Amino acid sequence: MKFFDTWTRKKEEFKPLDKMAVKIYSCGPTVYNFAHIGNLRTYLFADILKRSLMYCGYKVKHVMNVTDVGHLTDDGDTGEDKMEKAARMENKSAKDIANFYWQAFRDDLAKLNISEPTIWCRASEYIQEQIDLIKKLEEKGYTYKISDGIYFDTSKIKDYGYLARLDIKGLNEGARIATNKEKRNSTDFALWKFSPTIRKRQQEWESPWAPPGRGKAFGFPGWHTECVAMALKCLGAPIDIHTGAIDLAPVHHTNEIAQARALLNKKFVQIWMHGEFVIINDKKMAKSEGNFMTLASLIGQGYDPMSYRYLCLTTHYRSKLNFNFEALLAAQAGLNNLREKFLNFGKASGNIISEFQKQFADAIDDDLNMPQAMALVWAVLKAEASDADKRATLLDFDKVLGLNLENYQEQSVEIPDDIKKIADERERVRQKKNWKRSDQLRDELEKLGWIVRDTSVGYELKKKI
């Protein structure tokens, strides 16, 4: 197997460090809000990676963090903790906020047939490990204290920023992170933050550090520290593969590497793998942009959540995915077509077609080439082979694709006569290009709990979920 390593910028042959189990660490959600479908694409990519490794015979130990403290609203270690802010806005405890959105995240994973990690790590449950890590860095001379916390001195790491190919000399203050005049270097980052005196935090812990001129004080860990501490605790070092979204490379993952370099006398991660963004209207989908959509919003509009998984499989994880509803509708049509053909094969047992299995293995071995793998799905459907053998081959592929073909059952929904009458009327006025009346009838159907979609051969009605 070969995977593209962000560190070397080339495909590297995968050589597991331990034949017993491949160790994967994935940066997980900050649980202050619902995950959007751009976030979920990253976890789909990690799921495909894990399924592919297992398909090739490896055992996998997968760890994912849950950030429930310490992730500030600004990458420059300024602003408010996202968890504290959400708790204040919703008038709930930070713990309740974390529990609610973590469960919502897990519900989304289940709807997309994404397997959960072997171990979940909540940052708030590993505070002592983070304090111990910072103390070790302090002993080694990599830290310094300023008025708002303990910081890491990035100038002491010779290749700092190499993962993202940062031009450290060319970085000017404020271009990448907010200005903090007390910091020695613009790229230095907080390991531990002192609790503010203006507003009491819900989540804070006593530590060995306090602001200058004060005794012991309460504080909380920096975001970049949690992943190193938890990865070392749950997996040890080195790790085979570390995954995350591409936007984590310049700051979060770069700062993980800096801490690990300072702590260890060996490599922290063998291969860094990053998934690309989902793009909507030529912009990255993001909460900060206000252009994000949740999985629940797609389901509410009548889309099967698995159609989004199908859509993601049609684009390589290192390529941007341009999201629009036409593409999602096409993905849903493709998925429904695949399901229908698969159901028509019946239940007879067959043999995996070896020629296609080899080509499929070659596709996933080539840096998880899912578009090629999906092309093979349709090649199998068109092949001169028995239905039983086609079925067996698709079930073999589905161990990686995760479309859950074997467990799919077609659900027939009876359309009430009054709903069909409105839909038929809408189709008549639409054919006459009476767009205003057509839109009115569409809105009426939606209020009654039905989604209507126009096709080249008429219309489709779906019950809102």
N, C-alpha and C positions, 0 to 999 in steps of 0.2 A: 504494500500500500504506500502511496505517496500523498503527502499533504502539503499545502502551501504554508510555509512558516513565515510569519510576519517579520521575524527577526532577521532571517537571511534573505527574504524577498524572493524565494524560489521554492519549488516543490522538493521536499526532502523525503527520503525513504523512511518509513516509520519502523523503528526498532524498539519494541517495548523494553522498558527497564527491568521488568519482572514478568516472567512468563505466567505467573499465577493470576495477575490482575493488572489491567491498564488503569492508571490513575489519571482521572480527569477532574479539573476544577473549573466550574463555570460561574462567572459573575452573575448573581441573581438579582431579583427586583428590590428596589427601594419601596417599601410597602406603605406609601402615604397616599396613594391614589390607584385607580385601576390601571392595569397594563394596557397599552394600545397595541394595535396589530403590528406596528413596526417593532415594538419590544418583542412581541411573541414570535416574530420571524427569527430572532436570534436564538430563541429556545427551540424552535423547530430545527434549526441548523444543528444545534448541539444534540438533539434527539436523533437526527439522521446519522451524525458521527457515531454516537453510541451504538445505534442499531447496526451500522456498517461494521464496526469492530466486532460485535457479537456474531454477526453473519459470517465473519471470517474466522470465527472460532475463539476469539479472545473473551476472557472474563473482564468485566469493567467495574471499577469502584469509582462512582461519580459523586462528587461533593458540590453542592450549590449553596451560596450564602443567601441570607435574607437580611437586608440592611434595614434595621429598625431603630437605628440611632446613628448620629454623626455625619450624615450626608447633608451638607449645607446647600443653600440655594445658589451659591456662587462657587465656581471652581477655585477661586483665589482664597479660599478659607475665610470668606466673609459671608454676611447674610445670616439667615436664620436656619436652624436645623429643619429639614423638610418634615420630619415627623412631628416636631413641636408645633410647627406652623399649622399642619393639618389638624392636630388635636385642638388647637385654639379655634380654628375656623369652624370645626364641626362640634365644638363644645363636648369633646370626649377625652378620655385618657389616651395617652400615646400608646399604651399597651392595647387598648381596645381598637384603636386605629390600625395598628400593626396586625392584630389578629384578623380583623375584618378583611383588609386588603390582601393579606397573605392567603386567606381562604378563597377569596375571589380569584386570585392568581392561579391557585391550584385547580379551581373549577374550570378556568380557561384551558389549562394544560389538559385536563381530562376531556374537554370538548374537542380538542385538537388531536387527541390520542397521543399526547406527549407523555412519555414515561417519567415518573418522578425520580429525582436523584437517589442514590443509595443513602446519602446523609444530607439532611438539611442543617445548616448552621445559622442560627440567629445571632447577630452581632452582639445584642444585649446579654447573651448568655456566655460570652467569651471575653468579658471585660478583664478578668485577671490575666488571661493569656496576652491580651493586648498591652496591659501595663507591664508585664514581664518582658515583652518584646522591646518596648520603649526603653526600659531600664538597661537592657543589654546594649541597645544602640547608644545610650548615654554613656555607658562604661567604655564603649569603643571610640567615643569622641565624635559621634556624628550628629549630635543634637545641640541646640542652644535654646535659651528661654527668652521670650519677650513678654510684653504686657498681657497678651491674650492667650499664650500657650507655649507648648514645647514644639520646636520646629526641627525638621531634618535639613541638614546643610548639603544641598545637592552638588556643590562644587567639589566635594570630596569623592564623588563617583566619576571616574575618568570618562566613561562612555555614557554618562547620563543622557537620556533622550534618544539613544540609538534606535530603539524599537520603532519610534515614529519618525526617525530621521530629523529630529528637531535641530534647527540652527541656533544653538544656545547663544553663540556670540552675537547673532543678529536679532535675538529677541529683545525687544525694548519693553520696559515696564509698562504694564497696562494693555499690551497687545494681546497677551494670552490670558492673563489673570488680573484681577483687580489690584490696585496699588496698595502696598502695605510698606511704609517707609522704614519700619523696624526690621524687616527681613533683610538678611545679608545678600540674598540673590533672588531675582524675580521668580525663579522656579522652585524655591524652597517651599515646603508644605508642612501643614500642621499634623503632628502625631497625637497631640493631646491638647484639647482646648479648655481653658478655664471657664467655668460657668459665669455668665454675665451677671452683674449686680442689678441691672435695670429690671429684668423680668426673671423670676425664679423658673428654672427648668423642671419639667416632670422627671426627666431622666438625667441623673447625674450621680457620680460616684466619687468617694474620697480617694485621693491619690497621693503619691509622694511629692507632687509638685504643686506649687502655688504661685500666684503673681508676685513679682518682686516686692519685698517689704512686708509680706504677709506670711502667716504660718501655713498649716495645712489648709487646703481648699478643695472644693468639689469641682468636678469637671467631667468631660466625656471624650471618647476617642475620636480621632480623625478618621474620615472615610477610608483613606488609603491604607490604614494600618490593619483593618479588620480582616481583609482577604489574606494577607500574608500570615497573620497569627492563626487563622482558622485552617488555612491550607496546610501549614506546618503541623498543627495539632492533629488534624484528621487524616492527612495523607503522608506527611513527612516530605522530605526533599531528596532528590528532585522529583518533580511531577512530570508525567509523560506529556500531557496536553492541557493547555489553559485556553478556555474559550471566552468569547465576549463579543459585544458589538464593536465595530470599527472605531467609533468615537471614544472608546475607552483607552485606545492605544496611546494618544499623546499625553494624557495626564494620569489617569488612574493606574493603568498597567505600567506605565513608565515609572511611577512612584512605587508600585509594588516591587519592581525589579531593583530599584535603588535600595530599598530596605533589605531585600534578600541578599543583594551583593554585599552589603555591609555586615550582615549577620553570618553568612555561610561561606565556607571555603569550597563550595561546589556549585554547580549550575542549579538554578531554581526550577526552570521549566525547559523541557526538551523542545517542544514545538508550541508556538503561539498561533492560535487560529482565530480569525475575526470575521464576523458576518457583516455584510453591507446593509445600508439603510433601505427603508421603504420610502419611495419618493411620491409625493402627491402635489400636483400643480408645480412641478419643477423645484419643490422644496422638500427637505428632509421632514418626514413626519415626526413631530415632537410636541410634547405638552407645552413647551415654551413658545412654539409657533402658533399654538391654538388650532392646528389643522389635523389633530389626531382623531382616530376612530377606534372604538373598542370592539371586541368580539361580540359583546352583547348587542351593540348597535347594528351589526351586520345580521345577527340572528333575528333581531326585531324587525328587520326589513325583509325577512323571509328567506335569507340565505342559510344554507347548511354550513355549519362551521368547518366541516371537512373540505368544503370547496376552497376555503382559504389555504388549507394545507396543500391541496392539489395545486393551487396557483403558485405557491412557493416552490413546489417541486419542479416547476417548469422554468425556473430561473436559477442559475448557479449562485450559491451562497455568497460568493465574492463579487457578484454583480448587483448593482442597484435594481430594486424591483419597483417599477412604475405602476402604482396602484390606481385603478379606476374601476368603476362598476361594470363597464363593458368587459374588461378582462376577467373580473370575478364571475360575471354571468357566463362567460365562455368556459371558465374553469368548472363552474357548476354543471354546465351542459356536458362537458367532457367527463366529469366524474359520474354523472347519471348514466351516460352512455356506457362507460366502463362497467358500472354496477349491473346494468341491464344485461350486458353480454355475459358477464360472469355468472349471474343468476341462471341464464339460459343454458349454461354448461351442465347444470344439474349437480348431483352430489357424488358421482362416480369417482373412484380413486384412479389416478393415472400416474405417469412417470414424468419427472421434470425433464424438459427438453434440454439436453446437455449443451448444445450449440448456443442457445440463448442464455443459459445459466453462465457460461464462460464469458460471453459478451457483457452480461450484467455485472459480473464480478470485476471485469476490466474497467467498467464505467465507475463503479464506486471506488475502486483502487486508485483511479486517476482523480484524486482530490475531490471525491464525492460529486462526480459529474451526474447530478440528478436529471438534467434535461436529456442527456443521452439515455439514462435509465428509463425515463418515461417514454422515449421514442421506442425503446425495446418492448415496452408493454404493448404498444399498438402493433408492433411487428409480430408479436406472439399471436395477437387476435386475428391477424391476417394470414398466419402461417398455415401450410398444408399439414395439419396434425389433428389428432382426435380432440374432442372437447375435453375429455378427461385429462389428457396431457397438457392442454392449454391451461386448464384450471390448476393443475399441480404446479405448473411453472409460474403462474401469476401469484399463487399463494407463497411460493418461495421468494419471489421478488418483494412481496408485501411485508416480509419480515423486516425489510429496510424501509420501504415506502411508508408503511404505517397507515394505509388507507382503510384497514380493518375490513377487507372484502369478505372474509369468511363469516363474519358476524352480522353483515348487513342484511336487513330484511326490508323489503319494499313495503312502504306504508301507504295504503290507499286512503284518501280523505274524501268523503262524500261532500259534494258542493250543493248547498241548499238551493232550491229552485229560485228563491227571490234574489240570491246573490248572482246566480247564473244569468238571470234576467237583466240585472243591472250591467253585468259584464258584456252581455250580448248587445245591449243598447249602446254601451260605450264603443264597442267595436264598429257598430253601424255609423255613429257620428264621426268616429275617427277616420273611417274610409271616405267620408264626405269632407274631411279636413276641417271639421268644426272643432278646432283644438280647445277652445274655451270650455265647451260642453264636455268634451272628452276628459279634460282635467278635473272638472267638477265631479264627474262620475267616478273617476279614479280616487279622488279624495273621499267620496262617499263610501266606496268599497273599503278603503283603508280604515275609516272610522268604524266600520262594521267588522274589522278584524281580518281583512283579506288584502293580499298584495297581487296586483295585476301587472304582468310583463308582456310587452308586445314582441312578437317574433315574426319571422318572414312568412309563417303559415297561419297566423292568427294570434291568439293570446294564450297566456298561461295564468292560472290562478293558484295562489298558495296561501295557506292559512298562516297568519302571523303567529310566531312562537312567543 
